[in-house]
Amino acid sequence: MTHNIPVNQNLVDMEYAVRGPIPHRAMDLQKEGHTIYACNIGNPQALKQKPISFYRQVVALLEASDNIQRERNLTKFAKNNSDVFEGSGINIIPTGIINYSEEFLHNCLTGMGAYTESQGPRFIREAISQFIDLRDKNDIASDPESIFLTDGASDAVRRILELLITGPHDGIMIPIPQYPLYSATVKRCGGVQVGYYPDEEKDWALTPDILEEVYQNATTQGVNVKCIVIINPGNPTGAILDKQSIDGVVNFVEKYDLSIIADEVYQENLYGGSFISMASAVGSRDISLFSLHSISKGFTGECGHRGGYMEIRNIPIMKDSNVNLSELLLKQASVSLCSNTVGQAIVYMMVKPPKTGSKPYNTYAEEKNVILRELETKAALIKESFKQMEGMECFGRTGAMYLFPRINSLPKDITDFDYCMRLLEETGICTVNGGGFGQQPGTSHLRIAFLPPVQSITRFLPDWIRFHNRFIKSPH
Ligand SMILES: Cc1ncc(COP(=O)(O)O)c(C=O)c1O
């Protein structure tokens, strides 16, 4: 039987290249027995990044809280019988972890299986505020009442855009190239994407002229620009924004009374510069700011657990209306009752790691360091290999988990999609073509996520170099 049920056209029009035709082809090739190097997506643990033990040990105890006393007894027993346990392979949970878990359960009262406050438990929001204040050393303290826990940053983006986009003339400025979550969510909410192009050759910097021109063009075409999205460090470019660019954004936004969405999910992934948060740049200025963070990235890598938060400063006030946007955000959160509690717990651990100097801290710090240094090594290895690929140029102070080289040498009529598809078919390296993120017309790029183990990267790089130098001369 057929039904003629019209569906939401915004959903039909939505696109998401990261899981588009190239990764689909990769899945088919894998089923046929080919080795695939999944460099198309920032999903660290799918590529063998080890979870931080602290997070997993605490989550295990939170979920099986009846075992806490047993673990405590075991830890005590192990201390007095070290000869029995040494080399036994039995994992003894340190007392510090057991205490941490108990304290968490004491604070959250209702345990892991109950709905929490829609905004997220107050003690977690307080810990987030302390984390932000420590990071930014701002004059204006972060307010736990302006923090919402979310099921990852994607959830936060959907909530914010749903709030800001009121109709087909409302415009959201997004960087091009961009992480397709933004184009997709703007489309889904029925707004207009207003793309701005950071200056690639200046390490993806932003200048007032770039923003001004795009804003003026959009306004002339009748678009009501409401907000600008800043992704720092960037996806797909991986670039860390410099202070001048960030200050320029703040001045621009203040001039036109726009809001900022600061997507800062990669704030821990820094290999070529330091991170400046948008909240610290805004300081005491009266600018509406939605800042996002997530447990998916950094060294945390807990994508599947879906946790994050948004912090709002200077919530927009709607002219000629008595609608209160804070109340609206709370209502919006209430409709889905609460974000998931394991995600909430990992957010808490992300912002409140074990105390410096404690046994759990030493393990945590070591694991964190290993992950970040490996990422740095992998990025450097790939960047270095571009020098052996004719016409391959890569700009930006490296951050996040991505490199976004420009392929200057493609023959006429060959697109970056063709390049990436052939690269996949001939070498197993699965990347995403620049066109999937948007790019300056006439340019070609690809995005590579540098997450596979070092051994895999060193194995595939010579194949890629060979493929590249042959393909650009003879693509057929
Ligand atoms: C810039 C950026 N923002 C948001 C997200 C989504 O993060 P989450 O897993 O927290 O939803 C990603 C994921 O790759 C991202 O790259």
The ligand as a Tripos MOL2 file, in Angstrom:
@<TRIPOS>MOLECULE
LIG
   16    16     1     0     0
SMALL
NO_CHARGES

@<TRIPOS>ATOM
      1 C1         33.1740   21.1310   15.7520 C.3       1 LIG1
      2 C2         32.3030   20.0520   16.2970 C.ar      1 LIG1
      3 N1         31.2540   20.3930   17.0440 N.ar      1 LIG1
      4 C3         30.4360   19.4590   17.5480 C.ar      1 LIG1
      5 C4         30.6460   18.1220   17.3180 C.ar      1 LIG1
      6 C5         29.7030   17.1260   17.8680 C.3       1 LIG1
      7 O1         30.1060   16.7700   19.1440 O.3       1 LIG1
      8 P1         29.2370   15.8380   20.0800 P.3       1 LIG1
      9 O2         29.7240   14.4460   19.9060 O.co2     1 LIG1
     10 O3         29.5220   16.3720   21.4450 O.co2     1 LIG1
     11 O4         27.8260   15.9980   19.7050 O.co2     1 LIG1
     12 C6         31.7350   17.7270   16.5590 C.ar      1 LIG1
     13 C7         31.9650   16.3020   16.2590 C.2       1 LIG1
     14 O5         32.8170   15.9090   15.5330 O.2       1 LIG1
     15 C8         32.5750   18.7140   16.0300 C.ar      1 LIG1
     16 O6         33.6250   18.3970   15.2740 O.3       1 LIG1
@<TRIPOS>BOND
     1     1     2 1
     2     2     3 ar
     3     2    15 ar
     4     3     4 ar
     5     4     5 ar
     6     5     6 1
     7     5    12 ar
     8     6     7 1
     9     7     8 1
    10     8     9 2
    11     8    10 1
    12     8    11 1
    13    12    13 1
    14    12    15 ar
    15    13    14 2
    16    15    16 1
@<TRIPOS>SUBSTRUCTURE
     1 LIG1         1 GROUP 0 **** ****
